[in-house]
Amino acid sequence: MPSYPRRVPSLQSKLPAVGTTIFTTMSQLAAESQAMNLGQGFPDFDPPAELLDALARAARDGHNQYAPMTGLPALREAVAEQVFGAYGRHVDPASDITVTSGATEALFNAIHAVLRPGDEAIVLDPSYDSYDPAITLAGARCVHVPLHGPLHGQDRPDSFAIDFAALAAAFTPRTRLLVINSPHNPTGAALSLADLDQLAALLRDRDCVLLSDEVYEHIVFDGRPHASVLRHEELAARAFVVSSFGKTWHCTGWKVGTCIAPHALSAEFRKVHQYNTFATSSVSQQAFATVLRSLPQHAAALPAFYQARRDRFRAGLARTRLTALPVAGTYFQLVDYSALSDLPDVEFARWLCVTHGVATIPLSSFYGSPPRDQRLVRLCFAKRDTTLDAAIERLASI
């Protein structure tokens, strides 16, 4: 048999600037260093027993084949009831709600439903790391607009608030999408209802769609209401609103999310969804449909549940040389480490993990162009008390 030279076809990367995510890198380093992993955002405790029982029951009862492309009707109806109860908005479960394989899929679908080559999309930095690559894959240009910076040493609510003057200046005739995120990962900031009014005024005369990432919608602290876009009539009419069961129910590995949007937007969203994942885990959907009705108190209790962890963690951080920034929502805490080190944040995160056994995420990973000399890392407090206390002991010893 004749031999032929092996030739690998040439490939020009569609994402040349993208490598292994910082979350994978730091989790791997944490495992290698046997560090406390406060980096990647996942709980180290189990979902409610009722949810686990509902999942097992769904499998035994035969919910093991493809779900409908748009999601199980029972789940979409339960979500519609929850949305009305939380935000007072009627959404049509048949036409306006789509179940997805995690919130990241929902974000990707929404971006690709809207953007064409030559369009522009605005993200607010620091921003979750999946936005920019999805925009780039759509052939559009990602425009990074910085939020206001942190206000050190002050428990001020305007840390990482929207700079509306900078945002307005970033719009061009090619802007087709604005991505917002509240409560905000990675900073823990949260939008107010007044912020939504300003966004509505900014978008009113523009042909621009809004994508609102609200995966931490039930984790808002100090008695604040969650300022969901679904509360705002004008914004909801032009928005995709993305939520996550994994964040709410302590099961990030199940990868189930939803997207709520008006019929015209949902129709385009579903065109992408059906050729992306098509359908999402049937047993998981059935389990969530069960507990949304049988355990309505779960979501209502989350603010107090996570606020207790936030407050415990912040009290511990007061014993360290790290400065904790304000946290209005999410289960993330930013800390300023400038009293400890002048290292850039990626180097500091590696040093802290390897030398002192605590894994964090450097904030620069969430920027298109990170601010110079910013010394911030993100920690996750969705952990057992024993995990948080052990991490504090290590940090206090530095």
N, C-alpha and C positions, 0 to 999 in steps of 0.2 A: 504494500500500500504506500503510495507516495506521501511524503511528509510536506506540510505546508508551513511557512513561517507564521507564528502566532502574532496576530495584530489586534490590539485593543482599539476599538473605534474611538476617535477623539470626542470629547464631551466638553462643551462650554457650560460651566455652572450657571444656573439661573439665580443662585444665591451665593456669589463668590465671597461675600463678607461674613457668611454664617459658618460657624464651626460648632463644636459641642457646646451645649448650653451651660451657663454657669451653674445651673441647678444640678445637672448631671455631674459636672466637674467637682462641685463641692460635696455632693453626697458621696461620690466615690472616694474623695479624699477623707471624708469623715469616717467611712468604713475602714479605709486603710490605716487611719490614725487612731481608731477606736475612740473617736470624739463624740461628744454629745451633739446630735444633729439638730441645731436650731436654725438651719438654713432653709431647706426646702419646706414649703408650706403644707404640711400634712399632720393631722393629729396622731398621737401615739396611744390613743385610747379607742375603744370599740364603738361602733354605732349602737343605737338603742336595741335592746333585746327584741322588742316587738318588730323592728324592721328586719332583723336577721331571721326571726321566725316567719315573717311574711314572705321573705325570699325563698326559704326552704319550702314553704307551703306552695308557693307559686310553681316551683320546679316539680313537686310531687303531683300537683293538679294539672300538669300538662302544658304549662305556658313556656314551651321550649322551642317553638318554631318562630319564623319571622314575624315581627310585629308589623302593623301597617306602617307605611313609609313616614307618615306624619306623626306617628305615635299612637299608643293605645287610647281609644276614646275615653275610657274610664280615667286615665291619668290626665288627659287634656281637660276633661270636665272638672276634675278635682283642682287642677291648677287655676282654672277660670274662677272657681269659687274662692280660692285663696287670694287671688288678685283683687277680687271685689271686696273681700273682707279686709285686706291690708290697705288698699289704695283707693277703694271706692270706684274702680273702673270696671265696666262691663267689657269683656273681650269674648269674642266668639270662639269657642273651643274647636270648632270645625275648620274655620278659615284663618284664625289669627295666632294659633299656638302650634309650634312644631317641636317635637322632642328630638334631641340630638345626642350624639355619642360624646358627651362632655361639652362644656362651655367653649373650649378651644375650637371644636368643630363648628359650633354656632357662630363664633366670631369670624372664622374663615369663610363660611358660607355667606354671611352678610356682606363681607368685604368683596367677595367675588360676584355677588349678585348685583352690586352697584358699580364697581369700578371697571373702566376700560383703559387700554393703553393711551397714555397722554393725560389721563385725569390726575388729580391731586387729592390726597387725603391728609388731614391734619391729625396728629396725635400730640398729647400733652405730656411732656417729659418731667419727671421720670415716668415711663410707661411700661406696661407689661410687654414681655419680649416677643410675643407672637404677633403683635400688630404689624410691625414694620415688614417682616418677611412675607406675610400674607398679602400686604399691599404691593410689595415688589413683585411677587408671583403673578399678581393681576396685571402687571405691566404699567402700574401707576407709580407716581412719585409720592414718597412719604415725606411730609413736612413736619419737622419736630419743633414744637413751640414750648419753651420752658414754663413750668409753673413758677410762682413766686418761690424763692428759696426759704430754707428753714430759718426761724428766728430763735437763735440760741439763747438758752437760759430763760426763756419766757414761755409760759403755758398759754400761747396765743393761738386762736383758732385759724388765723390766716397763714400759718405755715403751710406751704405747698398749695395755696389757693390759686385759682385761675387768674392769670394776668390778662384781663379782658382787652386791654389796649394792644398788647402783643398779639393776642388771638385775632382781633379784628384786622390787624395789619397783615396777617398771614394769608388771608383769603385772596384768591384771584378768580378770574372767570373760569378757571379749570378745576376749582375746588368742588368736589362732588360728595365728600364724606368727612365728617368730624367724629372722632372717637373720644368718648369720655369714659371715666371709670370712677364709680363711687359706691360704697366706701373704697378708698384708693389703695391699690397694691402697687408700689411697696410702702407708701408713706403713712398709711393709716388716716389720712385726711378724709373729710366727707363734705360733699356739696350741701348747700342749704336750698330751701325753696326760693329764696331771693336770687341765688345763683341760677336756678332754672329760668326765672323770669328774664335775667340778663341774657342767657343763652337764646331764649326765644326771640328776644328783640334783635339779637345779632343775626339769627338765621332767617328772620321773617321774610325778607325780600331776596333771599338767596336760594338758588336751586341746589340745595345741599341736604343730604340725608344725614341723620344722626344715628350713631351706633353707641348704645349705652351699656357698658359692661357693669352689671350689678350683682356679681356672683357672691358678694358678701352682704347682700341686702338685709339679712337678718342679724348681722353682727354690728350694731351701732350702739354707742355707749352714752352714759350720762343723761338719759332721758330724751335724747334727740330722736325725732322721727327720721326714718330713712326718706330722703328726698328723691324718690323714684321718679323717673321720667313719666311713668304711668300715672302719676298724680297730676300731670300737667297736660291739659287738653291740647294745647297748640303743639308742644313738642312730641307728644305721643302720636300725633297724626303723621309725623315724618320719621319715626324712629323704629329701629330694631332694639329690643330690650332683652339682654341675655342674662340668664340665671343658672345656678348650679345646685343640683341636689347633693352632690358630693360635699360641697362646703357646708351646707346646712345640716346634713345628716351624718357628718363625720365619716364619710366613706369615699374619699377622693378617688380610690382605685376603681370604683364602679363606673365612672365616666358617663354620667347621665346629666344632661342639661336641657334647657328650653330656650326658645326664642319666641318672643311675642312681638308682633308687628301687624299693622293694618293689612287688610286683605291683599292689596296690590303689591306691597313689599313682601308679604309672606309668599305670594305666588312665585315671585322671582327667587326668593330664598330657597324654596322647596325644589326648584329646578336644579340648583347646585347640590342641595342635600341628597337628592335621590341618586346622583351620580358620584357622590363622595362616599358616604357610608350606607346610604339607602335607609337602613333601619337600625334601631338601637335595641340592646338586650331586652328581650321580652320579660324574663323573670324579674329583672330589676324594675322595669316599668310597672309591672303588676304589684310588686312590693311597695313602691312609692305611692301608687294609687290607693293602696290599702291604708297606709299610715297617714297620709295627708288628711284622711277623714277620721281615723281612729285616734290619732295623736296630734290634734291641732295645737295643743299646748307646747309641743316641742319647739317650734319656731319662736313662739312668744317668749319662751324661757331663755333663748340663746343670748340676748344682751346681758342678762345678769350672770349667766353661766360663764361667758368669756370675760366680762368685766372683772369678775373675781380673779381670774387668772392674770388679766392685765395688771390689776392693782397689786397682786402678790409679786408679780415679776418686777414691776417698777419699784416697789419697796425694796426688793433685793438689789436691784441695780443701784439704788442710792448708797449701797455699801461699797460700790466699785468706783473706779476712776472713769467710768463711762457716763456720758450725759444722755439721759433719755428724752427724746422729743415727744411732743403731744401725740396722743392716739385717740381719734374720734371714732374709729371703727376698724374692722378687719381683725385678724389675730396676728398682726405684725407690729414690731416695735423697732423704730430706728434709734440708733445710738451714735453719738458723736464720740470718736475715740481720740480726738486731738490731744487730750491730756496724757494719753498713753504713748502715742507714736506719731511720727511724721511720715510714715510709709504711705504710699498710695493705697487705695482701699483694696484692690485685688491682692497686693502683696501682704497687706495687713491681715486679710481674711485667711490667706494661706498660713501665715505665721501663727495666728491665733488658733487655727485648727490643729496644726502639727505640733506646736510647742505647748499649748495650754488646753487642748482637747475640747474646744467649742467651735462648731461649724456655723458660719454666718454666710450671708450673701452680700457682696460689695454693691453699693448703690449705683456705681458707674455703669453696671451692666444694664441698667434700665434707661440709658440715655443714648440719643444719637450722637451728641457731643457733650460729654460729661463736663461739669464745671471744674475749673482748675482749683486745686487745693481743698476740695470738699472731702471731709474725713468722716464718712457715714457708712455704716453697715446695717443690714436688716436682720433681725432675729424673729423667730416664730415662737409664740407662747401658747400655741394649741397643743400643750403637752401636760402630762400628769404633774402633780405637785412635786413628786419625787424627782422627776426629770428637771423641772425648772430650778428646784432647790440645789440639785447637784451642779447644774450649770453655773448658778450664782456663786457657789463656793469656789469653783475654778476661776471665775472672772474676778472675784474679790481678792484672790491670792496674787494677782498680777501687780 
